[in-house]
């Protein structure tokens, strides 16, 4: 028998798009797809992902109530060819389906994908051969297209051209017609009995993605790697038992079927074990509140899952399960291989903030493993309590409004082994603020690791305990949200060069979120290493200032290394004007496309290393807010200028400005040794002291009441604005200065001015190789009855 080919990848499972295939022997309304791969694809494929979607009406949108399964382990584990039975929900032949198969290499990168979109022919089981062609390697076509003969073409098929499926002679690569162009296959007759036993297939009365018995080759035995279906009774009719009160039951036996007709609030401890294969149907608005006790759902993989679903396969049909809703509630609950679907609607509460398929409150301990949350409103899992302890491993979240919403305390319990597919919002929400507070406070240590999807921060995070953010983790912050480092809080974000920690906005725009606010002194340093921080600087977060990282307290220990800060509003880093002492460092970090890289108090500026990179910032300078300096500091030569906004006066200690540095001072501001010592420049690159912009002048350098000051190998220009000092350099009041190899140019008044009236005047101890140019008044101006007696030779032009 000859079959023309359709490109595809096969599966050894029978998939039912929602309803049962039935028990009759005659052909049913379904498509039997046989998917295979040519030799090149087989050799390169390490795993195979199969996805099925369905939709209502022949022109209806495809829904994501679907089947999704991955087969891995190379050619043997994939088990070519794979066969898939696709049937319409509720036997409605007007429905449409989409079948997508994707091959992945050993690095889990997709290498080939095929797709078929079609409808059904009433009462007929039709054959569809799909082949993943070698010519389609690395051809990942867009939606509604598939790859054929190395090109992307329309994925829609005309199922009326398909022929009947013959289980004794299924289509295969060997049966391809010479020169086939991807048309319909020719198939043979068959009864549609997927398992070959004459009794019809086990039914899955779920939504648009159920699982058959896995006997894709019609031999009567399940295929290797097949996923067994739910084999319990169908929850309809006389085989159902109604649960009036959970306290009436200690065990729901394996394979039994139950119905819950109304919300049930359990007011005392409940002890309950739900065994494998139990099927529970919840009518509209029904649900359970289990405040405490011991409850375990002990399903089994590969067909022995426990199913909790709505009487109708619509989101929010039933309320879900609420665990420990009161703070005083305790309990131990476990869910192993449980399917939660159609929940998240009104049940025990009308408050949308307390709804989900599983709502966790109180101080309960919840362990979820191998579960599936699908087609749930609000959230699949919601952890609203800071006291709850939750572990979620190996579970799948698909087609939910949001997969998980959790208080920050619960974030560490979400493992990387979970899978997230086609949820409306493909993020895990961090927040769940305690009512009335407006923020989510971390009160116990937590380690947050990377997931297959980002975290989305929906409430302000206040850290009163240590939070570790592991390499490869991405957090997206909603507008106005941020991280507040309160007393006792510690932030340690440790990425790597290949797996940065990403702290970014949920929208890629400047000032979208608040940033990180250091508002409490610490004994340990906050650490950001290999971190990307972007889109922060929203003023509503701190109310007063904007920055990606904002420090507003003395003795804040903070280390930023090997990182990238980009697209932040006002500044990537900012400090508060009252902060004069801090233990923080910034090194080997790139600042790109920020409004400004930094706005920092002069008293803290020596925390910034010279090895940082500054690229394409609006103001590509380091902005220094002036201050009185009272300790020794060294300012290195940075690759960009320092823009000095207000006076910098050295009161005690020594300020050393290293060779090659450039300081640009705002109008009317001065750089002064006012009791302390100023050392500017030295051998090597020229140091520059100049004005902030071409349309203004600064006061100049003033030496007053201090000794040991040196200016060497420096250009001092465009000072002299002050009416009193009126020069690029002014020495008075027992101040002393040594000048070497210095140019004094373009003063608005005098070049060098020295005041000495005989009662403690200034002095210049040495002048070597001094040049003057373009000073408006005199290059050198002695003032006072004793001037210029205290001026060394060589100072006068």
HELIX and SHEET records of a PDB file:
HELIX    1   1 UNK A   39  UNK A   44  1                                   6    
HELIX    2   2 UNK A   74  UNK A   78  1                                   5    
HELIX    3   3 UNK A   89  UNK A   91  5                                   3    
HELIX    4   4 UNK A  134  UNK A  136  5                                   3    
HELIX    5   5 UNK A  159  UNK A  161  5                                   3    
HELIX    6   6 UNK A  173  UNK A  175  5                                   3    
HELIX    7   7 UNK A  237  UNK A  239  5                                   3    
HELIX    8   8 UNK A  246  UNK A  248  5                                   3    
HELIX    9   9 UNK A  352  UNK A  354  5                                   3    
HELIX   10  10 UNK A  408  UNK A  413  5                                   6    
HELIX   11  11 UNK A  539  UNK A  542  1                                   4    
HELIX   12  12 UNK A  602  UNK A  607  5                                   6    
SHEET    1   A 2 UNK A  15  UNK A  16  0                                        
SHEET    2   A 2 UNK A 210  UNK A 211 -1                                        
SHEET    1   B 3 UNK A  82  UNK A  87  0                                        
SHEET    2   B 3 UNK A  30  UNK A  37 -1                                        
SHEET    3   B 3 UNK A 125  UNK A 132  1                                        
SHEET    1   C 4 UNK A  63  UNK A  72  0                                        
SHEET    2   C 4 UNK A  47  UNK A  55 -1                                        
SHEET    3   C 4 UNK A  96  UNK A 104 -1                                        
SHEET    4   C 4 UNK A 110  UNK A 119 -1                                        
SHEET    1   D 2 UNK A 145  UNK A 148  0                                        
SHEET    2   D 2 UNK A 151  UNK A 154 -1                                        
SHEET    1   E 8 UNK A 241  UNK A 242  0                                        
SHEET    2   E 8 UNK A 257  UNK A 260  1                                        
SHEET    3   E 8 UNK A 279  UNK A 282  1                                        
SHEET    4   E 8 UNK A 306  UNK A 310  1                                        
SHEET    5   E 8 UNK A 338  UNK A 341  1                                        
SHEET    6   E 8 UNK A 372  UNK A 374  1                                        
SHEET    7   E 8 UNK A 396  UNK A 398  1                                        
SHEET    8   E 8 UNK A 419  UNK A 421  1                                        
SHEET    1   F 6 UNK A 251  UNK A 252  0                                        
SHEET    2   F 6 UNK A 270  UNK A 275  1                                        
SHEET    3   F 6 UNK A 293  UNK A 298  1                                        
SHEET    4   F 6 UNK A 331  UNK A 336  1                                        
SHEET    5   F 6 UNK A 365  UNK A 369  1                                        
SHEET    6   F 6 UNK A 389  UNK A 393  1                                        
SHEET    1   G14 UNK A 263  UNK A 266  0                                        
SHEET    2   G14 UNK A 287  UNK A 290  1                                        
SHEET    3   G14 UNK A 320  UNK A 323  1                                        
SHEET    4   G14 UNK A 358  UNK A 360  1                                        
SHEET    5   G14 UNK A 381  UNK A 383  1                                        
SHEET    6   G14 UNK A 402  UNK A 407  1                                        
SHEET    7   G14 UNK A 425  UNK A 431  1                                        
SHEET    8   G14 UNK A 454  UNK A 457  1                                        
SHEET    9   G14 UNK A 474  UNK A 477  1                                        
SHEET   10   G14 UNK A 501  UNK A 505  1                                        
SHEET   11   G14 UNK A 531  UNK A 534  1                                        
SHEET   12   G14 UNK A 564  UNK A 566  1                                        
SHEET   13   G14 UNK A 590  UNK A 592  1                                        
SHEET   14   G14 UNK A 613  UNK A 615  1                                        
SHEET    1   H14 UNK A 439  UNK A 442  0                                        
SHEET    2   H14 UNK A 460  UNK A 463  1                                        
SHEET    3   H14 UNK A 482  UNK A 485  1                                        
SHEET    4   H14 UNK A 515  UNK A 518  1                                        
SHEET    5   H14 UNK A 549  UNK A 551  1                                        
SHEET    6   H14 UNK A 573  UNK A 575  1                                        
SHEET    7   H14 UNK A 596  UNK A 601  1                                        
SHEET    8   H14 UNK A 619  UNK A 625  1                                        
SHEET    9   H14 UNK A 642  UNK A 644  1                                        
SHEET   10   H14 UNK A 662  UNK A 665  1                                        
SHEET   11   H14 UNK A 687  UNK A 691  1                                        
SHEET   12   H14 UNK A 714  UNK A 717  1                                        
SHEET   13   H14 UNK A 743  UNK A 745  1                                        
SHEET   14   H14 UNK A 771  UNK A 773  1                                        
SHEET    1   I 6 UNK A 446  UNK A 448  0                                        
SHEET    2   I 6 UNK A 466  UNK A 470  1                                        
SHEET    3   I 6 UNK A 490  UNK A 494  1                                        
SHEET    4   I 6 UNK A 526  UNK A 529  1                                        
SHEET    5   I 6 UNK A 557  UNK A 561  1                                        
SHEET    6   I 6 UNK A 583  UNK A 587  1                                        
SHEET    1   J 7 UNK A 628  UNK A 629  0                                        
SHEET    2   J 7 UNK A 648  UNK A 650  1                                        
SHEET    3   J 7 UNK A 670  UNK A 674  1                                        
SHEET    4   J 7 UNK A 700  UNK A 704  1                                        
SHEET    5   J 7 UNK A 727  UNK A 732  1                                        
SHEET    6   J 7 UNK A 750  UNK A 755  1                                        
SHEET    7   J 7 UNK A 780  UNK A 783  1                                        
SHEET    1   K 6 UNK A 633  UNK A 635  0                                        
SHEET    2   K 6 UNK A 654  UNK A 657  1                                        
SHEET    3   K 6 UNK A 677  UNK A 681  1                                        
SHEET    4   K 6 UNK A 709  UNK A 712  1                                        
SHEET    5   K 6 UNK A 736  UNK A 740  1                                        
SHEET    6   K 6 UNK A 763  UNK A 768  1                                        
END                                                                             
